[in-house]
Amino acid sequence: QVQLVESGGGSVQPGGSLRLSCAVSGVSVTTHCMAWFRQVPGQVREGVATIYPGVGRTFYTDGVNGRFTISRDDTNNAQYLEMHTLQPEDTAKYYCAAMGAPYCLDDYYNFHVDKYAYWGQGTQVTVSS
């Protein structure tokens, strides 16, 4: 059974930082493209960052480049999202996701929600003063 379990969300003031974690079981982060998405109620789920297996190429959506860093831990089968200089517009529920072949490693599908087979339940991030 595949499980992705996020943790680390919370409430911070603008300019603050958070580190999200995703514990993965049932699939390996060494063979799947791992990603973070976020969603605000009433809006579409958007891709935030993705990391490839192997050499670990990373991709970020505009607006988080330079502030967010995605990483993975092959030994512990987990992935992370370091978020700095958080802004109110970063407020959303953040989801961990995994994508396998044949879409993984094809840049075109990096943030295609429907190509990610496995999802966590999400963790809320709220940025406000």
C-alpha positions as CSV (number, residue, x, y, z in Angstrom):
1,Q,0.0,0.0,0.0
2,V,1.4,3.4,-1.0
3,Q,1.3,6.1,1.6
4,L,2.6,9.7,1.5
5,V,2.3,11.5,4.8
6,E,3.1,15.2,5.0
7,S,4.1,17.1,8.2
8,G,5.6,20.4,9.1
9,G,2.9,22.9,8.2
10,G,1.7,25.6,10.5
11,S,1.2,29.4,10.9
12,V,4.0,31.9,10.4
13,Q,4.4,35.6,10.0
14,P,5.5,37.1,6.6
15,G,9.2,36.6,6.1
16,G,9.2,33.4,8.2
17,S,10.3,29.9,7.3
18,L,8.9,26.4,7.4
19,R,10.2,23.0,6.4
20,L,7.7,20.4,5.1
21,S,8.4,16.7,5.2
22,C,6.8,13.8,3.3
23,A,7.3,10.3,4.6
24,V,6.9,7.9,1.7
25,S,6.1,4.1,1.8
26,G,5.1,1.7,-0.8
27,V,7.0,3.4,-3.6
28,S,10.6,4.6,-3.8
29,V,11.8,8.2,-4.1
30,T,14.7,6.7,-6.0
31,T,12.5,5.6,-8.9
32,H,9.8,8.3,-8.9
33,C,9.6,12.0,-9.6
34,M,8.6,13.6,-6.3
35,A,6.8,16.9,-6.1
36,W,5.0,19.4,-3.9
37,F,1.7,21.0,-5.0
38,R,-0.4,23.5,-3.2
39,Q,-4.1,24.5,-3.3
40,V,-6.2,27.3,-2.1
41,P,-9.9,26.5,-1.7
42,G,-11.8,27.3,-4.9
43,Q,-8.6,27.3,-7.0
44,V,-6.8,24.7,-9.0
45,R,-4.0,22.7,-7.5
46,E,-0.7,24.1,-8.7
47,G,2.8,22.6,-8.8
48,V,5.4,24.2,-6.6
49,A,8.5,22.1,-7.0
50,T,9.6,18.8,-8.3
51,I,12.7,16.7,-8.0
52,Y,13.8,13.9,-10.3
53,P,15.3,10.6,-9.2
54,G,18.9,9.9,-9.9
55,V,20.9,13.1,-10.2
56,G,18.0,15.0,-8.7
57,R,17.2,17.7,-11.2
58,T,14.8,20.2,-9.6
59,F,12.2,22.5,-11.1
60,Y,10.2,25.3,-9.4
61,T,7.2,27.3,-10.3
62,D,7.7,31.0,-10.8
63,G,7.4,32.9,-7.6
64,V,9.1,30.4,-5.3
65,N,12.4,30.1,-7.1
66,G,15.1,31.3,-4.8
67,R,12.8,31.0,-1.7
68,F,11.9,27.3,-1.7
69,T,14.2,24.3,-2.0
70,I,13.0,20.7,-2.7
71,S,15.2,17.8,-1.6
72,R,14.9,14.1,-1.0
73,D,16.4,11.5,1.3
74,D,16.9,8.2,-0.5
75,T,17.9,6.4,2.7
76,N,14.8,7.4,4.6
77,N,12.5,7.4,1.5
78,A,11.3,10.9,2.2
79,Q,11.2,14.3,0.5
80,Y,11.3,17.8,1.9
81,L,10.4,21.4,1.0
82,E,12.3,24.2,2.7
83,M,10.4,27.4,2.5
84,H,11.9,30.8,3.3
85,T,10.7,34.4,3.1
86,L,7.2,33.2,3.2
87,Q,4.5,35.6,2.0
88,P,0.7,35.7,2.5
89,E,0.2,34.4,-1.1
90,D,2.0,31.2,-0.1
91,T,-0.9,30.4,2.2
92,A,-2.4,27.1,0.9
93,K,-2.6,23.4,1.7
94,Y,0.6,21.7,0.5
95,Y,0.5,18.2,-0.9
96,C,3.3,15.7,-1.5
97,A,3.0,13.7,-4.7
98,A,4.8,10.9,-6.6
99,M,4.9,10.2,-10.3
100,G,6.4,7.2,-12.1
101,A,7.0,6.1,-15.6
102,P,6.3,7.0,-18.4
103,Y,5.8,10.6,-17.4
104,C,8.6,11.0,-14.8
105,L,11.8,12.6,-16.3
106,D,9.7,14.3,-19.1
107,D,9.8,18.0,-18.3
108,Y,6.5,18.5,-20.0
109,Y,4.7,16.6,-17.2
110,N,6.5,18.2,-14.3
111,F,3.4,19.9,-12.8
112,H,0.6,17.9,-14.5
113,V,-1.6,17.0,-11.6
114,D,-3.3,14.1,-13.4
115,K,0.0,12.3,-14.1
116,Y,0.8,12.0,-10.4
117,A,-0.5,8.6,-9.2
118,Y,0.1,9.0,-5.5
119,W,-0.8,11.8,-3.2
120,G,-0.7,12.7,0.5
121,Q,-3.5,14.2,2.5
122,G,-1.9,17.6,2.7
123,T,-0.6,20.0,5.4
124,Q,-1.8,23.5,5.9
125,V,0.6,26.5,5.6
126,T,-0.8,29.9,6.7
127,V,1.2,33.1,6.4
128,S,-0.2,36.1,8.1
129,S,0.6,38.9,10.5
